[in-house]
Amino acid sequence: MEHRSPEKRLNDQPSDDRSGLPPEDGLYDVIHRRRDVRAQFTGAAIDDDVLRRILTAAHAAPSVGLSQPWDFVVVRDIETRQKFYEHVRYEREVFAATLDGAAAARFARIKIDGVLESTLSIVVTYDPERGSPAVLGRHAIADTGLYSVCLAIQNLWLAATAERLGVGWVSFYREAFLSDLLGVPDPVRPVAWLCLGPVTHTETTPDLERHGWRRRRPLRDAVHEERW
């Protein structure tokens, strides 16, 4: 029988292989169903208990030195969301002006209407002074606090996916604008504006792949053994 190294066995698998995964609604299924939703929000209400479960899951994320440097701003007010939407639309136009014809056409197909069409938004922030002055584990890598916030965001996203809700991460904004809009104090930073709500459906292929922006790297290109 041919002996295959771990690297060889990994490289034998197709990039989207899901064989052997647990049944639907298991952890692996939720991970692979997670999508960045932009165009499928219905605007229907979210039950308070469901929202609490999602935020509890986010708050359960690991953090450097148990600093829990995140906060969650739940934004329902339509006027606030409209102001943010206009800002995002302007920043998209600035970015679009840097693209050539083909890339601009692909980018134009990617919507931002989730800001207004979703049920509500959650802005996740990072407080670099939480747990200071001695944050255990942040001595040599200052960004571990930001990494912790990203773990909370991923927990939130997976919990929302398990609840059959959609999440869209809006990144076309200036931090100073969003801080002023929501009254976020210095030195706290807004890290993510997340649109949240029920959706008509979840796309099987991520939007950026469907619209031809980028293709997913196969696992074999991302795994290295022992050294780069």
N, C-alpha and C positions, 0 to 999 in steps of 0.2 A: 504494500500500500504506500502511495506517495505521501511523504511527510511534508506538510505545508507550514510555514512560519505564521505567527499571528498576523504579520503584515500581509502576507499572501492571502490568508483567509479573508481579511478585511477587503482587500482589493478585488476579490472574487464577487463581492456583493454589489448589485446595482445601487446607485446613489439614493434611490427612493424605496429600497427594499423594506417591507414591513412584515415579512413572513415571520411567523412565530410570536407576534406581539399578542399581549393579552386581549380579551374581548373588548367590544365597544364600551366606552366610558372608563376604561382602565387608564392608568397614568400615561402610558405610551400613546394611546389613542387620543387623549386630550392634547398631548404635546404636538402630535401631527395634525390635529384639526385646527390648532391655533392659527389665526390669520389676522393680518392688519386690515381691518374693515374700513372702507371709505364710502361705499355706495349702497349698502343694503340695510341701513337702519330704518326701523319703522316708526320710531318715536313713542312707542307704547311704554306704559309705566313699568317701573322696576319695583317689585315688592321690597319693603323696608328690610325684611329678614334676609332676603337675598343680597341686598347691598351690604348689610352688616357682615354676612358670611364672606363676601369678597374682600371687604376691607380688613376683616380679621385675618384672612389668609395672607394678605399683603403684609400686615403688621407682624405676622409670625415668621417673616424672613430672617435668615441669619444676618448678623451685622458685626463689623469689626469692633472688638472690645465691648460688645453688647451696647453699642452707642445708640442704636436705633435712630439714625440721623434723619429720618424721613418724617414728613407730615403730608396729610391728604386734604386738599381743598376741594370740596364737592361744589360744583358750579351748575346751578339750574337756571339762573336768571337769563332770560333770552336777550336782554340788552347787553349784558356782559359778553355773552357768546357772540352776538352780532359784531361788537367792537373787535373782539379777537379774530373773528372771521375776516373782517375787512383788512386787518393787519396782515394776516396770513396770506390773503389774496394778493396784497401788494408785494410781499416778500417772494411769493411764487413768481410774480411777473418779473421781478428783478433777476431771479435765477433763470427764468425762461429766456431772458434777453441774452444770456451767455451761451445758449445752445445753438447748434446748427439746425438746419431745416428738418432732417430726419429725427434727431433727438428731440427737437422742440415738438414735433408732431406726436411722438410717443409720450412725452411728458404731459401734453395737453389732455390726454385721455385719462390721466390719473386724477381722480376727484378729491376735493377737500370738503365737500358738503356735509360730512359727518359732524362737523362742528355745530351745525344748525339742525341737522336731521336726527341726531342721536337723542336719547332721552335726557342725558346729563353728561357732564364732563368731570373728570377728577384730575386735578393738577397735583403731581407728586413733587415735593421739594426736598432739598438737601441742606441741612444745617451743619456746617463744618465745625461749629463750636460745641455741638452736642457731645457730652462726655468729656470735654476738655477739662484741664490741660493735658492729662495723660491718657490718651486713647490707646488701650492695649492692642498692639498689632498694627498701628499706623505709623510707628516710628520711622521705618525705612521706606514705606510706600504711601505717600500722602493721599493718593487717589482711592485708597481702600474704602473710604467713606462713600464716595460716589459709586463704587462697585456695589456697596451694600444697598444703596437706593435702587440700583438696577435689579438686584435680586428681589426687592419688594415689588417692583414693577412687574417682573416676570411672574411672581406668585399671584399678583392681582390678575394678570392676563390669563393664566392657566385656570384660576378659580372661575373667572367670568366665562371662559370657554366651557368648563364643566357644567356651568349653569345655563348653557345654551345662549349666552349673550355674546355680542360682538364688542371688540375693542379696536380703536384706531388711534395710533400714536401720531400726533401732529407735531412736526419739527420745524416748520417754516415760521419761526418767530424770533424776535430779539428778546433776550432775557430781561433787559431793562424795561421794555414795554410791558411784558407780562407781570413783572414784579410791581410796577406802578398800577396796572389794571386791578390787581388783586390785593394790593397793600401788603406784599411780602416784604418783611423787614430785612435790612442788611444784618449779617452777611449771608442770610439764607438765599439759596438759588433755586429757581424753578427748573426742574430737570425734564419733566414730561407733562404735556397736556394730552390726556387720554379721553377720547370719546367713548361712551359706554351706553349700551342699550340692546333691546331685542332686535333681531335681524330677520329678514325674509328668508335668507339662506346663507350658507357659508361656501365660498368658492373652494373647489378642490385644488386649484392651483393658485399660488399667491399672485396678487395683482401685478407686481413688477415683472413677474415671469409672463403672465397672460398678455400684458401690454408690450412685451418685447424689450423692456428696459435692461434687464440682466437675466442670466440663467444661473441656477443654483450649482455650486461646485459639488462634484461627487465626493463622497467621504474619502475615497482613496487618495484624493489630492490634498486632503487636510490632515491626514494621519502620518506622523513620523515616528520611527523607532529609534530610541536612545539619543539621537542627535537630529538636528534639522536636516 
